[in-house]
Amino acid sequence: MVAARAAPGMGVVVLYNESDGVAQGEEQDLIAVQGVVACARAVAEALAAAGRRVALAPMRADVESALSPFSPAEWIVFNLGEGVNSRLFDEARTAWAIEAMGYRFTGNRGEALARSTNKAEAKACLARAGVPTPPWHLYRHPAEVAQDGLAFPLFVKPVAEDASQGIGPDAVVRDRTALQARVAYIVEKYRQAALAERFIAGREFNISLWGDPPEVLPLAEIDFAFDDPLKRIVTFAAKWDADSPEYRNTPVRCPAEVDPALAERIRSVAKRAWEAIGCRGYARVDMRVDESGTPYVVEVNCNPDISPDAGFFRAARAAGYTYQEMALRILEMA
């Protein structure tokens, strides 16, 4: 891998996926899949306004075809590619291909993307590193649901999706019958195993990090406006449907109002999670904090959404960066 920084004279090709469907899951998931198009245009406009030579490269079939007009000697890849039609692990495969073709590129390498995409593997990595993460079990079929020692309530999600895909109001289950039903839904709709983890009924934080060594940007907290603690989750609607009650009732505070001691614990755990997954460039760590003040990592998001209305830029803006400055900083770390 080329370690040199992004040379000012090189062009920047913004790579992104352009999809017209999803390989698995709900039809509504296409909203999340297509969200990267607007993000790519925003990044391209920001870099062009900063005087960089920029080209957009939509990935409709594969990364090789999308990048074929651009020489690695003349172009840096600003990698927003998540794969075509939400195919499983295409995001990791895209990064591996970019690296193999000899490009300098932004964000995480394929290995970290693969680890973080496979939520069971990510949790195993976190556990081996001593990073707190809720106890979990992987179910490949609803018939596997049994008394396995996990205490209800449980949070159930597809093992290899992001952007809250597959997460609805029924994602938190209170008993075995509900768990079987949720596992059956995920296996059938998403064609993958279901990850069930102990639900942490506490505060939820998003922690954005970037750089080497990683710098923690201002903490963000989801301000849930639900009386029932089991409804305090970020569903697909809460993330993507601005007209939904879930969206309106999950505003984000950034910077979060956090006791200094707890804030330091959160930052420390986030850095340890970054190292455990092998992140580079930029990432976001999501965690829940229980009543005792223990932060539990529930997700590590390599190459998170950097759209102007997304959480990573919210944190960067709170740290004093404009959108253009954020995009340039990510490019400099290529």
Summary of the structure (lengths in Angstrom):
residues: 334
radius of gyration: 19.4
end to end distance: 10.6
largest distance: 60.8
contacts: 1127
relative contact order: 0.15
helix: 37%
strand: 20%
